[in-house]
Amino acid sequence: MNKTLNYLPILIALFPQFLFEDYELIMITTILIGIIAYFSLGNQNVFFRIFLSQLFVFSIAFLIYENRIFYLYEVFRNFELPELLLVMLFILFNTLNISLLFIFGYKIGSVILNKN
């Protein structure tokens, strides 16, 4: 049960990119989830966990539901790269993006909690 609670905020942080089309909304919700995650996870090293979870889940979801993920795909299409390289770059860039947004929120949560 404790392991499940440790991964629950990380898994929740993966959903906004599938639910929303607007990148700003995805960014804000991921940061807010990161802030809330600090209150539930405490002082842990979560970047590696969010990165691997994001890489695994997003890779599978992107390959299955490629047409549902809107917000960055057109940016990479403008580079006119081969399709395989385009997919790999998009998955890697999105993984880093969501992981860094989550960590940014996580660090803001640590500053808020440790300020008192």
Jmol script that loads the backbone (N, CA, C; Angstrom):
load data "model"
ATOM      1  N   MET A   1       0.827  -1.189   0.000  1.00  0.00           N
ATOM      2  CA  MET A   1       0.000   0.000   0.000  1.00  0.00           C
ATOM      3  C   MET A   1       0.873   1.256   0.000  1.00  0.00           C
ATOM      4  N   ASN A   2       1.959   1.221   0.764  1.00  0.00           N
ATOM      5  CA  ASN A   2       2.846   2.379   0.843  1.00  0.00           C
ATOM      6  C   ASN A   2       3.523   2.643  -0.494  1.00  0.00           C
ATOM      7  N   LYS A   3       3.893   1.578  -1.209  1.00  0.00           N
ATOM      8  CA  LYS A   3       4.494   1.740  -2.541  1.00  0.00           C
ATOM      9  C   LYS A   3       3.496   2.368  -3.507  1.00  0.00           C
ATOM     10  N   THR A   4       2.243   1.970  -3.397  1.00  0.00           N
ATOM     11  CA  THR A   4       1.209   2.535  -4.259  1.00  0.00           C
ATOM     12  C   THR A   4       1.041   4.018  -3.995  1.00  0.00           C
ATOM     13  N   LEU A   5       1.052   4.419  -2.742  1.00  0.00           N
ATOM     14  CA  LEU A   5       0.920   5.832  -2.400  1.00  0.00           C
ATOM     15  C   LEU A   5       2.131   6.639  -2.849  1.00  0.00           C
ATOM     16  N   ASN A   6       3.303   6.011  -2.920  1.00  0.00           N
ATOM     17  CA  ASN A   6       4.486   6.713  -3.408  1.00  0.00           C
ATOM     18  C   ASN A   6       4.423   6.980  -4.907  1.00  0.00           C
ATOM     19  N   TYR A   7       3.770   6.117  -5.657  1.00  0.00           N
ATOM     20  CA  TYR A   7       3.690   6.287  -7.109  1.00  0.00           C
ATOM     21  C   TYR A   7       2.396   6.956  -7.569  1.00  0.00           C
ATOM     22  N   LEU A   8       1.433   7.120  -6.693  1.00  0.00           N
ATOM     23  CA  LEU A   8       0.158   7.713  -7.080  1.00  0.00           C
ATOM     24  C   LEU A   8       0.290   9.142  -7.609  1.00  0.00           C
ATOM     25  N   PRO A   9       1.002  10.064  -6.951  1.00  0.00           N
ATOM     26  CA  PRO A   9       1.142  11.411  -7.529  1.00  0.00           C
ATOM     27  C   PRO A   9       1.888  11.409  -8.862  1.00  0.00           C
ATOM     28  N   ILE A  10       2.823  10.502  -9.014  1.00  0.00           N
ATOM     29  CA  ILE A  10       3.575  10.414 -10.261  1.00  0.00           C
ATOM     30  C   ILE A  10       2.663   9.938 -11.394  1.00  0.00           C
ATOM     31  N   LEU A  11       1.815   8.967 -11.113  1.00  0.00           N
ATOM     32  CA  LEU A  11       0.887   8.479 -12.131  1.00  0.00           C
ATOM     33  C   LEU A  11      -0.181   9.518 -12.455  1.00  0.00           C
ATOM     34  N   ILE A  12      -0.623  10.267 -11.456  1.00  0.00           N
ATOM     35  CA  ILE A  12      -1.607  11.319 -11.697  1.00  0.00           C
ATOM     36  C   ILE A  12      -1.007  12.422 -12.558  1.00  0.00           C
ATOM     37  N   ALA A  13       0.287  12.679 -12.430  1.00  0.00           N
ATOM     38  CA  ALA A  13       0.940  13.728 -13.218  1.00  0.00           C
ATOM     39  C   ALA A  13       1.016  13.383 -14.695  1.00  0.00           C
ATOM     40  N   LEU A  14       0.771  12.147 -15.054  1.00  0.00           N
ATOM     41  CA  LEU A  14       0.820  11.745 -16.452  1.00  0.00           C
ATOM     42  C   LEU A  14      -0.481  12.030 -17.196  1.00  0.00           C
ATOM     43  N   PHE A  15      -1.586  12.186 -16.474  1.00  0.00           N
ATOM     44  CA  PHE A  15      -2.887  12.312 -17.120  1.00  0.00           C
ATOM     45  C   PHE A  15      -3.192  13.654 -17.769  1.00  0.00           C
ATOM     46  N   PRO A  16      -2.737  14.800 -17.252  1.00  0.00           N
ATOM     47  CA  PRO A  16      -3.140  16.066 -17.887  1.00  0.00           C
ATOM     48  C   PRO A  16      -2.778  16.168 -19.364  1.00  0.00           C
ATOM     49  N   GLN A  17      -1.703  15.563 -19.773  1.00  0.00           N
ATOM     50  CA  GLN A  17      -1.324  15.659 -21.187  1.00  0.00           C
ATOM     51  C   GLN A  17      -2.256  14.873 -22.094  1.00  0.00           C
ATOM     52  N   PHE A  18      -3.005  13.951 -21.542  1.00  0.00           N
ATOM     53  CA  PHE A  18      -3.973  13.207 -22.329  1.00  0.00           C
ATOM     54  C   PHE A  18      -5.369  13.810 -22.225  1.00  0.00           C
ATOM     55  N   LEU A  19      -5.600  14.610 -21.199  1.00  0.00           N
ATOM     56  CA  LEU A  19      -6.919  15.183 -20.984  1.00  0.00           C
ATOM     57  C   LEU A  19      -7.116  16.552 -21.623  1.00  0.00           C
ATOM     58  N   PHE A  20      -6.053  17.337 -21.701  1.00  0.00           N
ATOM     59  CA  PHE A  20      -6.166  18.718 -22.171  1.00  0.00           C
ATOM     60  C   PHE A  20      -5.399  18.912 -23.475  1.00  0.00           C
ATOM     61  N   GLU A  21      -5.895  19.824 -24.293  1.00  0.00           N
ATOM     62  CA  GLU A  21      -5.202  20.182 -25.523  1.00  0.00           C
ATOM     63  C   GLU A  21      -4.311  21.405 -25.336  1.00  0.00           C
ATOM     64  N   ASP A  22      -4.659  22.268 -24.403  1.00  0.00           N
ATOM     65  CA  ASP A  22      -3.948  23.520 -24.179  1.00  0.00           C
ATOM     66  C   ASP A  22      -2.682  23.264 -23.359  1.00  0.00           C
ATOM     67  N   TYR A  23      -1.533  23.658 -23.915  1.00  0.00           N
ATOM     68  CA  TYR A  23      -0.265  23.394 -23.238  1.00  0.00           C
ATOM     69  C   TYR A  23      -0.152  24.142 -21.921  1.00  0.00           C
ATOM     70  N   GLU A  24      -0.690  25.362 -21.855  1.00  0.00           N
ATOM     71  CA  GLU A  24      -0.611  26.122 -20.609  1.00  0.00           C
ATOM     72  C   GLU A  24      -1.375  25.432 -19.489  1.00  0.00           C
ATOM     73  N   LEU A  25      -2.501  24.843 -19.807  1.00  0.00           N
ATOM     74  CA  LEU A  25      -3.274  24.106 -18.823  1.00  0.00           C
ATOM     75  C   LEU A  25      -2.532  22.840 -18.385  1.00  0.00           C
ATOM     76  N   ILE A  26      -1.887  22.186 -19.314  1.00  0.00           N
ATOM     77  CA  ILE A  26      -1.077  21.016 -18.976  1.00  0.00           C
ATOM     78  C   ILE A  26       0.065  21.423 -18.051  1.00  0.00           C
ATOM     79  N   MET A  27       0.706  22.516 -18.359  1.00  0.00           N
ATOM     80  CA  MET A  27       1.832  23.002 -17.561  1.00  0.00           C
ATOM     81  C   MET A  27       1.389  23.358 -16.146  1.00  0.00           C
ATOM     82  N   ILE A  28       0.307  24.092 -16.020  1.00  0.00           N
ATOM     83  CA  ILE A  28      -0.165  24.513 -14.703  1.00  0.00           C
ATOM     84  C   ILE A  28      -0.603  23.316 -13.867  1.00  0.00           C
ATOM     85  N   THR A  29      -1.345  22.386 -14.456  1.00  0.00           N
ATOM     86  CA  THR A  29      -1.800  21.236 -13.677  1.00  0.00           C
ATOM     87  C   THR A  29      -0.643  20.321 -13.277  1.00  0.00           C
ATOM     88  N   THR A  30       0.344  20.166 -14.139  1.00  0.00           N
ATOM     89  CA  THR A  30       1.495  19.327 -13.782  1.00  0.00           C
ATOM     90  C   THR A  30       2.294  19.954 -12.642  1.00  0.00           C
ATOM     91  N   ILE A  31       2.469  21.261 -12.674  1.00  0.00           N
ATOM     92  CA  ILE A  31       3.172  21.945 -11.586  1.00  0.00           C
ATOM     93  C   ILE A  31       2.373  21.840 -10.289  1.00  0.00           C
ATOM     94  N   LEU A  32       1.057  22.018 -10.353  1.00  0.00           N
ATOM     95  CA  LEU A  32       0.226  21.893  -9.153  1.00  0.00           C
ATOM     96  C   LEU A  32       0.255  20.474  -8.584  1.00  0.00           C
ATOM     97  N   ILE A  33       0.244  19.494  -9.457  1.00  0.00           N
ATOM     98  CA  ILE A  33       0.358  18.110  -8.993  1.00  0.00           C
ATOM     99  C   ILE A  33       1.711  17.889  -8.325  1.00  0.00           C
ATOM    100  N   GLY A  34       2.779  18.493  -8.873  1.00  0.00           N
ATOM    101  CA  GLY A  34       4.100  18.395  -8.257  1.00  0.00           C
ATOM    102  C   GLY A  34       4.139  19.031  -6.873  1.00  0.00           C
ATOM    103  N   ILE A  35       3.455  20.170  -6.715  1.00  0.00           N
ATOM    104  CA  ILE A  35       3.395  20.825  -5.397  1.00  0.00           C
ATOM    105  C   ILE A  35       2.677  19.932  -4.399  1.00  0.00           C
ATOM    106  N   ILE A  36       1.547  19.390  -4.801  1.00  0.00           N
ATOM    107  CA  ILE A  36       0.784  18.507  -3.918  1.00  0.00           C
ATOM    108  C   ILE A  36       1.561  17.225  -3.632  1.00  0.00           C
ATOM    109  N   ALA A  37       2.323  16.753  -4.604  1.00  0.00           N
ATOM    110  CA  ALA A  37       3.103  15.521  -4.422  1.00  0.00           C
ATOM    111  C   ALA A  37       4.140  15.675  -3.325  1.00  0.00           C
ATOM    112  N   TYR A  38       4.710  16.862  -3.184  1.00  0.00           N
ATOM    113  CA  TYR A  38       5.706  17.037  -2.125  1.00  0.00           C
ATOM    114  C   TYR A  38       5.074  16.848  -0.750  1.00  0.00           C
ATOM    115  N   PHE A  39       3.847  17.299  -0.588  1.00  0.00           N
ATOM    116  CA  PHE A  39       3.181  17.147   0.703  1.00  0.00           C
ATOM    117  C   PHE A  39       2.870  15.691   1.015  1.00  0.00           C
ATOM    118  N   SER A  40       2.658  14.871   0.000  1.00  0.00           N
ATOM    119  CA  SER A  40       2.375  13.461   0.249  1.00  0.00           C
ATOM    120  C   SER A  40       3.626  12.581   0.231  1.00  0.00           C
ATOM    121  N   LEU A  41       4.641  12.958  -0.549  1.00  0.00           N
ATOM    122  CA  LEU A  41       5.835  12.124  -0.663  1.00  0.00           C
ATOM    123  C   LEU A  41       6.948  12.529   0.287  1.00  0.00           C
ATOM    124  N   GLY A  42       6.973  13.779   0.693  1.00  0.00           N
ATOM    125  CA  GLY A  42       8.058  14.236   1.551  1.00  0.00           C
ATOM    126  C   GLY A  42       9.320  14.472   0.743  1.00  0.00           C
ATOM    127  N   ASN A  43      10.433  14.439   1.410  1.00  0.00           N
ATOM    128  CA  ASN A  43      11.715  14.754   0.783  1.00  0.00           C
ATOM    129  C   ASN A  43      12.320  13.486   0.179  1.00  0.00           C
ATOM    130  N   GLN A  44      11.968  13.210  -1.071  1.00  0.00           N
ATOM    131  CA  GLN A  44      12.487  12.049  -1.783  1.00  0.00           C
ATOM    132  C   GLN A  44      13.048  12.485  -3.123  1.00  0.00           C
ATOM    133  N   ASN A  45      13.849  11.646  -3.713  1.00  0.00           N
ATOM    134  CA  ASN A  45      14.360  11.909  -5.054  1.00  0.00           C
ATOM    135  C   ASN A  45      13.377  11.285  -6.055  1.00  0.00           C
ATOM    136  N   VAL A  46      12.564  12.117  -6.689  1.00  0.00           N
ATOM    137  CA  VAL A  46      11.497  11.599  -7.535  1.00  0.00           C
ATOM    138  C   VAL A  46      11.739  11.811  -9.026  1.00  0.00           C
ATOM    139  N   PHE A  47      12.775  12.521  -9.404  1.00  0.00           N
ATOM    140  CA  PHE A  47      12.969  12.814 -10.821  1.00  0.00           C
ATOM    141  C   PHE A  47      13.144  11.536 -11.639  1.00  0.00           C
ATOM    142  N   PHE A  48      13.948  10.615 -11.161  1.00  0.00           N
ATOM    143  CA  PHE A  48      14.182   9.380 -11.906  1.00  0.00           C
ATOM    144  C   PHE A  48      12.889   8.572 -12.039  1.00  0.00           C
ATOM    145  N   ARG A  49      12.075   8.548 -10.977  1.00  0.00           N
ATOM    146  CA  ARG A  49      10.813   7.806 -11.029  1.00  0.00           C
ATOM    147  C   ARG A  49       9.828   8.435 -12.004  1.00  0.00           C
ATOM    148  N   ILE A  50       9.713   9.771 -11.965  1.00  0.00           N
ATOM    149  CA  ILE A  50       8.777  10.422 -12.885  1.00  0.00           C
ATOM    150  C   ILE A  50       9.274  10.296 -14.321  1.00  0.00           C
ATOM    151  N   PHE A  51      10.571  10.368 -14.513  1.00  0.00           N
ATOM    152  CA  PHE A  51      11.118  10.264 -15.869  1.00  0.00           C
ATOM    153  C   PHE A  51      10.866   8.883 -16.453  1.00  0.00           C
ATOM    154  N   LEU A  52      11.159   7.842 -15.694  1.00  0.00           N
ATOM    155  CA  LEU A  52      10.947   6.480 -16.206  1.00  0.00           C
ATOM    156  C   LEU A  52       9.468   6.154 -16.392  1.00  0.00           C
ATOM    157  N   SER A  53       8.645   6.590 -15.449  1.00  0.00           N
ATOM    158  CA  SER A  53       7.203   6.358 -15.574  1.00  0.00           C
ATOM    159  C   SER A  53       6.649   7.077 -16.790  1.00  0.00           C
ATOM    160  N   GLN A  54       7.057   8.325 -16.952  1.00  0.00           N
ATOM    161  CA  GLN A  54       6.608   9.108 -18.100  1.00  0.00           C
ATOM    162  C   GLN A  54       7.083   8.482 -19.408  1.00  0.00           C
ATOM    163  N   LEU A  55       8.330   8.068 -19.449  1.00  0.00           N
ATOM    164  CA  LEU A  55       8.871   7.466 -20.662  1.00  0.00           C
ATOM    165  C   LEU A  55       8.115   6.195 -21.035  1.00  0.00           C
ATOM    166  N   PHE A  56       7.865   5.353 -20.068  1.00  0.00           N
ATOM    167  CA  PHE A  56       7.177   4.089 -20.315  1.00  0.00           C
ATOM    168  C   PHE A  56       5.722   4.315 -20.719  1.00  0.00           C
ATOM    169  N   VAL A  57       4.998   5.061 -19.917  1.00  0.00           N
ATOM    170  CA  VAL A  57       3.565   5.262 -20.164  1.00  0.00           C
ATOM    171  C   VAL A  57       3.334   6.082 -21.421  1.00  0.00           C
ATOM    172  N   PHE A  58       4.084   7.162 -21.581  1.00  0.00           N
ATOM    173  CA  PHE A  58       3.848   8.025 -22.728  1.00  0.00           C
ATOM    174  C   PHE A  58       4.256   7.343 -24.029  1.00  0.00           C
ATOM    175  N   SER A  59       5.312   6.552 -24.007  1.00  0.00           N
ATOM    176  CA  SER A  59       5.711   5.848 -25.229  1.00  0.00           C
ATOM    177  C   SER A  59       4.622   4.911 -25.707  1.00  0.00           C
ATOM    178  N   ILE A  60       4.074   4.151 -24.793  1.00  0.00           N
ATOM    179  CA  ILE A  60       3.005   3.219 -25.163  1.00  0.00           C
ATOM    180  C   ILE A  60       1.760   3.969 -25.603  1.00  0.00           C
ATOM    181  N   ALA A  61       1.382   4.980 -24.830  1.00  0.00           N
ATOM    182  CA  ALA A  61       0.171   5.731 -25.160  1.00  0.00           C
ATOM    183  C   ALA A  61       0.322   6.499 -26.466  1.00  0.00           C
ATOM    184  N   PHE A  62       1.500   7.041 -26.707  1.00  0.00           N
ATOM    185  CA  PHE A  62       1.697   7.788 -27.938  1.00  0.00           C
ATOM    186  C   PHE A  62       1.616   6.874 -29.152  1.00  0.00           C
ATOM    187  N   LEU A  63       2.193   5.711 -29.057  1.00  0.00           N
ATOM    188  CA  LEU A  63       2.155   4.798 -30.191  1.00  0.00           C
ATOM    189  C   LEU A  63       0.753   4.250 -30.443  1.00  0.00           C
ATOM    190  N   ILE A  64      -0.068   4.170 -29.391  1.00  0.00           N
ATOM    191  CA  ILE A  64      -1.436   3.679 -29.561  1.00  0.00           C
ATOM    192  C   ILE A  64      -2.377   4.806 -29.977  1.00  0.00           C
ATOM    193  N   TYR A  65      -2.276   5.943 -29.268  1.00  0.00           N
ATOM    194  CA  TYR A  65      -3.203   7.060 -29.483  1.00  0.00           C
ATOM    195  C   TYR A  65      -2.481   8.283 -30.039  1.00  0.00           C
ATOM    196  N   GLU A  66      -1.765   8.114 -31.089  1.00  0.00           N
ATOM    197  CA  GLU A  66      -0.948   9.194 -31.644  1.00  0.00           C
ATOM    198  C   GLU A  66      -1.787  10.413 -32.021  1.00  0.00           C
ATOM    199  N   ASN A  67      -2.984  10.207 -32.502  1.00  0.00           N
ATOM    200  CA  ASN A  67      -3.804  11.340 -32.925  1.00  0.00           C
ATOM    201  C   ASN A  67      -4.457  12.074 -31.756  1.00  0.00           C
ATOM    202  N   ARG A  68      -4.415  11.557 -30.541  1.00  0.00           N
ATOM    203  CA  ARG A  68      -5.041  12.198 -29.373  1.00  0.00           C
ATOM    204  C   ARG A  68      -4.090  13.179 -28.683  1.00  0.00           C
ATOM    205  N   ILE A  69      -2.813  13.093 -28.950  1.00  0.00           N
ATOM    206  CA  ILE A  69      -1.833  13.937 -28.278  1.00  0.00           C
ATOM    207  C   ILE A  69      -1.508  15.086 -29.213  1.00  0.00           C
ATOM    208  N   PHE A  70      -2.021  16.252 -28.896  1.00  0.00           N
ATOM    209  CA  PHE A  70      -2.034  17.359 -29.830  1.00  0.00           C
ATOM    210  C   PHE A  70      -0.919  18.366 -29.664  1.00  0.00           C
ATOM    211  N   TYR A  71      -0.582  18.717 -28.469  1.00  0.00           N
ATOM    212  CA  TYR A  71       0.002  20.021 -28.195  1.00  0.00           C
ATOM    213  C   TYR A  71       1.411  20.253 -28.700  1.00  0.00           C
ATOM    214  N   LEU A  72       2.214  19.249 -28.970  1.00  0.00           N
ATOM    215  CA  LEU A  72       3.569  19.494 -29.464  1.00  0.00           C
ATOM    216  C   LEU A  72       3.888  18.813 -30.790  1.00  0.00           C
ATOM    217  N   TYR A  73       3.014  17.995 -31.262  1.00  0.00           N
ATOM    218  CA  TYR A  73       3.334  17.191 -32.429  1.00  0.00           C
ATOM    219  C   TYR A  73       3.559  18.042 -33.672  1.00  0.00           C
ATOM    220  N   GLU A  74       2.781  19.078 -33.836  1.00  0.00           N
ATOM    221  CA  GLU A  74       2.933  19.938 -35.011  1.00  0.00           C
ATOM    222  C   GLU A  74       4.264  20.683 -35.004  1.00  0.00           C
ATOM    223  N   VAL A  75       4.779  20.976 -33.824  1.00  0.00           N
ATOM    224  CA  VAL A  75       6.081  21.654 -33.739  1.00  0.00           C
ATOM    225  C   VAL A  75       7.161  20.776 -34.341  1.00  0.00           C
ATOM    226  N   PHE A  76       7.159  19.512 -34.036  1.00  0.00           N
ATOM    227  CA  PHE A  76       8.174  18.604 -34.565  1.00  0.00           C
ATOM    228  C   PHE A  76       7.959  18.291 -36.044  1.00  0.00           C
ATOM    229  N   ARG A  77       6.729  18.333 -36.504  1.00  0.00           N
ATOM    230  CA  ARG A  77       6.476  18.100 -37.936  1.00  0.00           C
ATOM    231  C   ARG A  77       7.112  19.172 -38.793  1.00  0.00           C
ATOM    232  N   ASN A  78       7.245  20.383 -38.263  1.00  0.00           N
ATOM    233  CA  ASN A  78       7.836  21.482 -39.025  1.00  0.00           C
ATOM    234  C   ASN A  78       9.333  21.296 -39.264  1.00  0.00           C
ATOM    235  N   PHE A  79       9.981  20.419 -38.520  1.00  0.00           N
ATOM    236  CA  PHE A  79      11.405  20.158 -38.734  1.00  0.00           C
ATOM    237  C   PHE A  79      11.662  19.272 -39.955  1.00  0.00           C
ATOM    238  N   GLU A  80      10.624  18.624 -40.471  1.00  0.00           N
ATOM    239  CA  GLU A  80      10.703  17.756 -41.648  1.00  0.00           C
ATOM    240  C   GLU A  80      11.744  16.647 -41.495  1.00  0.00           C
ATOM    241  N   LEU A  81      11.699  15.969 -40.373  1.00  0.00           N
ATOM    242  CA  LEU A  81      12.580  14.838 -40.100  1.00  0.00           C
ATOM    243  C   LEU A  81      11.885  13.541 -40.506  1.00  0.00           C
ATOM    244  N   PRO A  82      12.638  12.444 -40.617  1.00  0.00           N
ATOM    245  CA  PRO A  82      12.004  11.152 -40.876  1.00  0.00           C
ATOM    246  C   PRO A  82      11.023  10.796 -39.755  1.00  0.00           C
ATOM    247  N   GLU A  83      10.002  10.057 -40.091  1.00  0.00           N
ATOM    248  CA  GLU A  83       8.916   9.774 -39.146  1.00  0.00           C
ATOM    249  C   GLU A  83       9.400   9.047 -37.887  1.00  0.00           C
ATOM    250  N   LEU A  84      10.292   8.079 -38.025  1.00  0.00           N
ATOM    251  CA  LEU A  84      10.784   7.348 -36.859  1.00  0.00           C
ATOM    252  C   LEU A  84      11.560   8.271 -35.922  1.00  0.00           C
ATOM    253  N   LEU A  85      12.438   9.078 -36.465  1.00  0.00           N
ATOM    254  CA  LEU A  85      13.186  10.022 -35.652  1.00  0.00           C
ATOM    255  C   LEU A  85      12.267  11.067 -35.032  1.00  0.00           C
ATOM    256  N   LEU A  86      11.251  11.462 -35.753  1.00  0.00           N
ATOM    257  CA  LEU A  86      10.277  12.416 -35.255  1.00  0.00           C
ATOM    258  C   LEU A  86       9.540  11.868 -34.041  1.00  0.00           C
ATOM    259  N   VAL A  87       9.119  10.637 -34.105  1.00  0.00           N
ATOM    260  CA  VAL A  87       8.420  10.001 -32.990  1.00  0.00           C
ATOM    261  C   VAL A  87       9.348   9.867 -31.786  1.00  0.00           C
ATOM    262  N   MET A  88      10.583   9.436 -31.992  1.00  0.00           N
ATOM    263  CA  MET A  88      11.532   9.274 -30.876  1.00  0.00           C
ATOM    264  C   MET A  88      11.842  10.611 -30.222  1.00  0.00           C
ATOM    265  N   LEU A  89      12.066  11.641 -31.026  1.00  0.00           N
ATOM    266  CA  LEU A  89      12.340  12.969 -30.465  1.00  0.00           C
ATOM    267  C   LEU A  89      11.145  13.520 -29.708  1.00  0.00           C
ATOM    268  N   PHE A  90       9.968  13.314 -30.249  1.00  0.00           N
ATOM    269  CA  PHE A  90       8.776  13.796 -29.573  1.00  0.00           C
ATOM    270  C   PHE A  90       8.576  13.117 -28.232  1.00  0.00           C
ATOM    271  N   ILE A  91       8.754  11.819 -28.176  1.00  0.00           N
ATOM    272  CA  ILE A  91       8.598  11.085 -26.916  1.00  0.00           C
ATOM    273  C   ILE A  91       9.645  11.535 -25.914  1.00  0.00           C
ATOM    274  N   LEU A  92      10.885  11.670 -26.326  1.00  0.00           N
ATOM    275  CA  LEU A  92      11.946  12.098 -25.409  1.00  0.00           C
ATOM    276  C   LEU A  92      11.726  13.528 -24.929  1.00  0.00           C
ATOM    277  N   PHE A  93      11.387  14.430 -25.829  1.00  0.00           N
ATOM    278  CA  PHE A  93      11.160  15.816 -25.448  1.00  0.00           C
ATOM    279  C   PHE A  93       9.975  15.941 -24.499  1.00  0.00           C
ATOM    280  N   ASN A  94       8.899  15.238 -24.786  1.00  0.00           N
ATOM    281  CA  ASN A  94       7.730  15.297 -23.912  1.00  0.00           C
ATOM    282  C   ASN A  94       8.025  14.703 -22.541  1.00  0.00           C
ATOM    283  N   THR A  95       8.783  13.628 -22.502  1.00  0.00           N
ATOM    284  CA  THR A  95       9.157  13.021 -21.231  1.00  0.00           C
ATOM    285  C   THR A  95       9.972  13.995 -20.379  1.00  0.00           C
ATOM    286  N   LEU A  96      10.959  14.620 -20.982  1.00  0.00           N
ATOM    287  CA  LEU A  96      11.759  15.606 -20.247  1.00  0.00           C
ATOM    288  C   LEU A  96      10.909  16.799 -19.819  1.00  0.00           C
ATOM    289  N   ASN A  97      10.031  17.238 -20.677  1.00  0.00           N
ATOM    290  CA  ASN A  97       9.195  18.384 -20.387  1.00  0.00           C
ATOM    291  C   ASN A  97       8.301  18.141 -19.167  1.00  0.00           C
ATOM    292  N   ILE A  98       7.552  17.072 -19.181  1.00  0.00           N
ATOM    293  CA  ILE A  98       6.639  16.770 -18.077  1.00  0.00           C
ATOM    294  C   ILE A  98       7.421  16.471 -16.806  1.00  0.00           C
ATOM    295  N   SER A  99       8.547  15.787 -16.910  1.00  0.00           N
ATOM    296  CA  SER A  99       9.363  15.497 -15.721  1.00  0.00           C
ATOM    297  C   SER A  99       9.898  16.768 -15.090  1.00  0.00           C
ATOM    298  N   LEU A 100      10.368  17.684 -15.906  1.00  0.00           N
ATOM    299  CA  LEU A 100      10.889  18.943 -15.361  1.00  0.00           C
ATOM    300  C   LEU A 100       9.782  19.815 -14.777  1.00  0.00           C
ATOM    301  N   LEU A 101       8.609  19.826 -15.395  1.00  0.00           N
ATOM    302  CA  LEU A 101       7.489  20.571 -14.817  1.00  0.00           C
ATOM    303  C   LEU A 101       7.073  19.984 -13.473  1.00  0.00           C
ATOM    304  N   PHE A 102       7.041  18.658 -13.379  1.00  0.00           N
ATOM    305  CA  PHE A 102       6.689  18.014 -12.115  1.00  0.00           C
ATOM    306  C   PHE A 102       7.726  18.329 -11.044  1.00  0.00           C
ATOM    307  N   ILE A 103       9.010  18.261 -11.391  1.00  0.00           N
ATOM    308  CA  ILE A 103      10.065  18.555 -10.425  1.00  0.00           C
ATOM    309  C   ILE A 103      10.022  20.024 -10.007  1.00  0.00           C
ATOM    310  N   PHE A 104       9.706  20.911 -10.938  1.00  0.00           N
ATOM    311  CA  PHE A 104       9.567  22.326 -10.604  1.00  0.00           C
ATOM    312  C   PHE A 104       8.482  22.516  -9.543  1.00  0.00           C
ATOM    313  N   GLY A 105       7.335  21.888  -9.740  1.00  0.00           N
ATOM    314  CA  GLY A 105       6.275  21.952  -8.731  1.00  0.00           C
ATOM    315  C   GLY A 105       6.675  21.286  -7.434  1.00  0.00           C
ATOM    316  N   TYR A 106       7.391  20.194  -7.531  1.00  0.00           N
ATOM    317  CA  TYR A 106       7.853  19.469  -6.347  1.00  0.00           C
ATOM    318  C   TYR A 106       8.800  20.343  -5.522  1.00  0.00           C
ATOM    319  N   LYS A 107       9.692  21.057  -6.194  1.00  0.00           N
ATOM    320  CA  LYS A 107      10.624  21.947  -5.489  1.00  0.00           C
ATOM    321  C   LYS A 107       9.909  23.158  -4.909  1.00  0.00           C
ATOM    322  N   ILE A 108       8.894  23.675  -5.599  1.00  0.00           N
ATOM    323  CA  ILE A 108       8.097  24.765  -5.036  1.00  0.00           C
ATOM    324  C   ILE A 108       7.395  24.289  -3.768  1.00  0.00           C
ATOM    325  N   GLY A 109       6.875  23.080  -3.797  1.00  0.00           N
ATOM    326  CA  GLY A 109       6.255  22.502  -2.602  1.00  0.00           C
ATOM    327  C   GLY A 109       7.237  22.365  -1.460  1.00  0.00           C
ATOM    328  N   SER A 110       8.478  22.009  -1.754  1.00  0.00           N
ATOM    329  CA  SER A 110       9.471  21.891  -0.686  1.00  0.00           C
ATOM    330  C   SER A 110       9.829  23.263  -0.114  1.00  0.00           C
ATOM    331  N   VAL A 111       9.858  24.289  -0.953  1.00  0.00           N
ATOM    332  CA  VAL A 111      10.131  25.643  -0.461  1.00  0.00           C
ATOM    333  C   VAL A 111       8.974  26.127   0.422  1.00  0.00           C
ATOM    334  N   ILE A 112       7.746  25.862  -0.007  1.00  0.00           N
ATOM    335  CA  ILE A 112       6.575  26.272   0.789  1.00  0.00           C
ATOM    336  C   ILE A 112       6.561  25.560   2.129  1.00  0.00           C
ATOM    337  N   LEU A 113       6.808  24.269   2.126  1.00  0.00           N
ATOM    338  CA  LEU A 113       6.743  23.505   3.362  1.00  0.00           C
ATOM    339  C   LEU A 113       7.899  23.826   4.300  1.00  0.00           C
ATOM    340  N   ASN A 114       9.084  24.041   3.782  1.00  0.00           N
ATOM    341  CA  ASN A 114      10.246  24.305   4.611  1.00  0.00           C
ATOM    342  C   ASN A 114      10.369  25.774   5.040  1.00  0.00           C
ATOM    343  N   LYS A 115       9.539  26.640   4.491  1.00  0.00           N
ATOM    344  CA  LYS A 115       9.603  28.057   4.836  1.00  0.00           C
ATOM    345  C   LYS A 115       9.076  28.303   6.232  1.00  0.00           C
ATOM    346  N   ASN A 116       8.134  27.490   6.694  1.00  0.00           N
ATOM    347  CA  ASN A 116       7.533  27.684   8.019  1.00  0.00           C
ATOM    348  C   ASN A 116       8.476  27.341   9.115  1.00  0.00           C
TER     349      ASN A 116
END
end "model"
wireframe off; spacefill off
backbone 0.3
color backbone group
